Amino acid sequence: MPTSSTPVVGIAWYREESYDRIMALMADGASFPKTYASWLQKAVRMERELKRQGLKPVRADVDPAVFQRWCARQGAAPDSEARNRFVEQAVARQAVGSR
């Protein structure tokens, strides 16, 4: 069971209604699962595995418009590196907000 000292791992989380836009936006979108259902199944499995390893997975919503604006402000391409940084920042904001 996670505690307050359990390491947190952010997971990029997508909404079904924006999944196609996310795939089109991302530089590596062609490597994403082709359907939202396939992506969701994979993401839930990853969440379970992280919990099994004693980590605390935290979902970070990646809205395509918000992410695109964030990338523009950062001067970053919408790729896996930028996505990871975006998720890290979102998780950090959630942690501060929950204190």
Residue, then its C-alpha position, 0 to 999 in steps of 0.5 A: m500500500p502506498t505511503s506518503s514516502t512512496p515514489v511517485v511516477g507520472i503517467a501521461w493520460y489521454r481522454e478518448e475524445s482527444y486521442d486522435r488529436i494527440m496521435a496527430l500532434m505527437a512527433d512519435g504519434a505513429s508509435f502510439p496504439k492505434t485505438y484509444a481502447s488499446w492505449l487504455q488497456k496498455a496504460v492500465r496494465m502499466e499502472r498496475e505494474l507500477k503499483r505492484q513495484g511499490l510505486k505510486p502512479v499518478r495520471a497527468d491529463v495531456d490535453p492536446a491544446v494545452f500540451q501544444r501551447w506548453c511546447a510552444r512556450q518551451g520551444a520544444a517539439p511535441d515528442s516523448e521528451a517534452r511529454n515526460r517533462f510536461v507530465e513531471q510538471a503536472v504531477a508536481r503541481q498536483a502534489v503541491g495542490s494536495r498539501 
